[in-house]
């Protein structure tokens, strides 16, 4: 009986658990016997579709919150600033154009900061100029995002065309930020009660998700954090050990 681990090696190492007897991903239509498939950053339905593995043989192991994001106490401002943040590269796939256009549908006191770089950056700057948003959109460049950086924002906007499960969403939720995302992202596993507004790809839908995110109370934001921080390195270590026990 073989076992596949579909985890990022760095996270397996972080868990302190060293797996044995793992196998590479099966090729499409490969019918070798695999008792369980574990994945991180890949949704189960993608595995079922691509590899023809029955869902009963899959066990979801969530992305985990890094210690520095969990351990720093949450610092919520008494008054929300209506500041949005977009983080990452590959801006077309991650939906930056949609985020900018959605911003244009919101009140003028809402701003968007963009961290990361893209070879098509000038195209997005022209979009900002065309929509008259130069005073509301800020290109911050490449920066390692720390917990205290996220504490100054209200919501992460991540309207990806496709994204298995972005680590930045886990980090944002751990700091009490709501996540405005789309059906193409693995964040759609989570509900609004868990901090995620799942929108369609339309600009109007994304704008509505942002309005929801900006209207949340401090208690609701604390609930988002409480839900996500349970998925830590201790959780991952226990989940891996349990998975291997079931596969033996």
Residue, then its C-alpha position, 0 to 999 in steps of 0.5 A: x500500500x503506497x502513500x503520496x504526500x503532496x505537501x510543500x517540503x518546507x512545511x513538512x520539515x517545519x512540522x518536525x515529521x519526516x515521512x517515509x515511503x512516499x511516492x511521486x504524483x501518479x500520472x494521469x490514468x495511472x491506476x497504481x494503488x494509493x491508499x491516501x493522497x494528502x495535499x496542501x495548496x491543491x484542492x481535492x477536486x483538482x486531484x480527482x479530476x486530473x488523476x482520477x483518484x476517488x475522493x474517499x482516498x484523499x485527506x485534506x491537510x490545511x496550509x499552516x500559519x507560520x509561528x511569527x503570524x500566530x504569536x504576535x498579539x493582534x493589534x486592531x486599530x480602534x477606527x478602520x482605515x478602509x485600506x486594502x492590500x494586494x500581495x504577490x506576483x503574477x498579477x494577471x492570474x491573481x486578478x489585480x486588474x479586477x481589484x483595481x476596477x472594483x476599487x473604482x466602484x467604491x467610495x473615494x476614501x478606500x485605498x489599495x496598496x500593491x506589494x510585489x512586481x510584475x513585468x506588466x506593471x506599466x499596463x496596470x499603472x495605465x489602468x489606474x490612470x485611466x480610471x482616475x485612481x492615482x491618489x488611491x492606488x499605491x505600488x509598494x514594490x517587493x517587500x517581505x510582508x511581516x505581521x505588523x505590516x498586515x495589521x495596518x490594513x482592513x482586507x486582502x483583495x485576491x480575486x485570482x483566476x486560479x490559485x490553489x490556496x494562497x499562503x498570503x490568505x492564511x497570513x491575512x486571516x491570522x491578523x484579522x483581515x478579511x479575504x476577498x477572493x473568487x471561486x477560482x481560489x482554494x480560499x473558497x473552502x472557507x465561509x464568510x464566518x471564517x473570514x472569506x468573501x467568495x465572489x464571481x470574477x465580475x468587478x461588481x461582485x468583487x466590490x460588493x465583497x470589499x464592502x462586506x469586508x470593510x463593515x466587519x466588527x473587531x469581534x468578527x475579525x477576532x473570530x477569523x483569527x481564532x479559526x485559522x490559528x488552529x492550523x499551526x505546526x503542531x496541527x500539521x505534525x499530528x495530521x501527518x502522523x495520523x495519516x501515516x498510521x491510517x496508511x499502514 
